[in-house]
Amino acid sequence: MFKSLVNIFSKLMATRVELHASATCPECGSQLAREAGDHAPKTSWQCPNPDCPPQVLQRVVLWASPEAMDIMGCDTGIVSQLVSRGLVRDAAEFYRLRLAEIAALDGMDKQRAGELFDAIRASKSQAAWRVLFGLGIPNVGATESQTLCRNFPTLDGLFAAGRERIAGNGGVSEVVARNVADWFADPVNRKLITRLEKAGVNFRSELYQSQAITSPVKA
């Protein structure tokens, strides 16, 4: 279930889209869209509105998923409740949850609530590449996230680098470099990064540190 939602999310986040002439999203009323361009695959029409409830759910599912932040016990059913109750609408809001709010979810007992609360707090220490992947930047999968984190010591440094430097020093394609730069250029995303940092989420790359330690020192 997690993997299928991750795949759907990546398609919805296409950076170049064409709008359907008449069809709209049944959830929010937005015109449906799909990836545009001569070489783009003719995928099905989907909602491009990032605030559409299913898209909010997909972003939160991605963040909590085993492929990303691996928040133990935060399965799709729990995420659905958190989103539907307005408790979590993006990654940063996980770290504002109170134990009592978790305990009030359907099917949750005191022990399980405590375990989930602890798992959310523990996820702040996950590797930086998992944080980067969990942001859902188009074309930035686990492999690309790990590659970028081998070449930049912090996520702050990565986002500050800009497209040309990411493409030149990040070990990734021009498409990935552009998508990272474009994602961070959005004020909403920049605010999300600030909120995650204030919550104490790890932005320092262990992959970069281990590479520096194992690389021979040049005279």
N, C-alpha and C positions, 0 to 999 in steps of 0.2 A: 504493500500500500504506500509506504513512504517513497519508494523508488518511482512508482508511477506518478505520484504527485510532483516529485522533483522534475520529472521529464515534462509534465504539463506546464509547470512553472517556467521552465527554460524557454518553451515555445511562446508563452504569453509575453515574455520579456523581450521579444525581438525588437531591435532598435530602429528598423525601417519597416513601415507598415503601409498597407493600402486599406482604405475603409470600404466596407460594403455599401452599395448604393441605398439599400433599404432595410436590411435586417438589423435588429437591435438585440442587446443582451436582455434576457428575461429577468435578470436579477436587478440591474441598475438602469437599463434603458439606453446605454451607450451604443453607438454604431459598432458593429463587429468589425474586426480587422484581421489581417494576416500579413506575414512577412512579404515585403515588396522587393522588386529587383528582377533583372533578367535571369539571374542564376538562382533565385530563391526557390525552394521547393514549394509546390502548391499545397500547402497545409490547409486544414479546415479553418473556417472563420471562428475567431475567438474574441472575447472581450478584452479591450486594451486598457480599461480603466483600473488603475492600481488600487483604488479605494472600493472596488466592487467586492462584496463580501466573500465570494469564492477565492478571489485573488489574495485578500487579506489572510484567509485561512491557509492558502498554499504557501505564502511567505513564512507564516509562523510554523507550519508543519516542517518546512525545509530547515529552519533554524534548529528546531528540536530534534531533527531526525538523526539516526545513527550515522549517516553519512557526513553530517555536519557537527553540531555541538553535542550530539549523543547524550541527551538528557534522559537518563534512565527513568522509566515509568511514565514518560510524557508521550503516550501513544496518540493516535489520531482522534480517538474518542475524547480524551482529556483536552487536547488542543481545540477541538470543536466546541467544547463547553466553555473554555476560556475565552474564545473569540465571540461566541454567541452571547455571553454574559457581559461583553465589553471590558473584560479584565485585561486582555492582551490583544493589541492590534499590530504590534511590531516586535522585533527582537528585544529592544530595550525594556519593554514593559514586563517581560518575564522577571526582571530583577527588581521590580517594585511590588511583586506579589507578596501578600501577607499569608502566613500559615493558616489563619482563619478563613481566608478566601479559598484556599486550596481545599481545606477540610469540608467546605460547604458544597463542593461539587458532587454530583450524583455518583453513587457507587464508591465514594471515598471514605475510608475509615481513618482514625487518628494515626495509626501506624503508617499507613500508606501515604497519608498527607505529609507526615514528617519526612518520609523518605524522598518524596518528590521535591519538597522544599529544600532539602539538603542537596539533592541532585542538581537543582537549578543553581544554587549557590556554588557548587563545585564546578559547574560548567564555565564559570568565569576564568578558570585556569586552563581551559582547553588550549591546544596549540593554535597559533595565530592563523595557520592555513585553514583550519576548520572554521574560524571566525570569518575569514575571507570567503570561503565557499558558501557559508551559511547566509551571506548577504544576498545571494541570488543574482549576482552580476551576469549579464548575458555572456555565454561562451566561457565563463570562468568556472570550470568544474574542479574536481579534487586535484587532478593532475596539474592544471594550470595554477591553482592556488599554491600547491607545494612548490612548483617552479618559481613563482614570484617570491615566495617566502625564503627561498634559498638565495635570492639575489637582493633582497631588501631587508634590513635589520628590523624594521617595524612597519606596521600597516600605515602609520602616520607618514613615514618616509615614502612608502609606495604611493599613497594618494597625493602627496605633495610633489611627486616627481614629474608628473605631466606625461602626455602621450609619447613624445619623442624619446624621453629618457627611459620610460618603461619598455618601449619597443627595442631600444638599443641595449639596455642593461638587464632587462627582466627575463630574457630567455623565452619570450612568448611571441606570438604572431602580432602583426599590426592590428588585426581585428580585435584581439584580446586587449591590447594596449589601448586602443581607442575606446573600447567599451568600459574599461576601468576608469579612464579619464572622464568619459561622458557621465558615468554613474556618479562620480564624486562631484561633478560640476552642478548637479542638482541640489539646490539648497535643502530640500527635504532629507536627502541622503547625508549631507554634511551634518545636519542636526542629529540624525540618527547615530552617526559615528561619535559625535560629542557626547551624546547620552550614554552610549555603550562604554565609553572611556570613563565617564563619571561613575558608572555603576561598578567599575573595577574589572571589566572584561580585558583579558590579556591581549595586547597588541604587539608584543615583542616576539620575534620569530626565533624559535629554538633551532630551526633548520639552518638559519643563517649563522647562529652562534656555533653550532657543531661543525659547520663547514669551515668557519674561521679557525677553529681549534685544530682541525685535522689537516689544514692546508700547510705545506712547508713554508717556512719563512724565507723570503728572498733577500739575498745579501744586497 
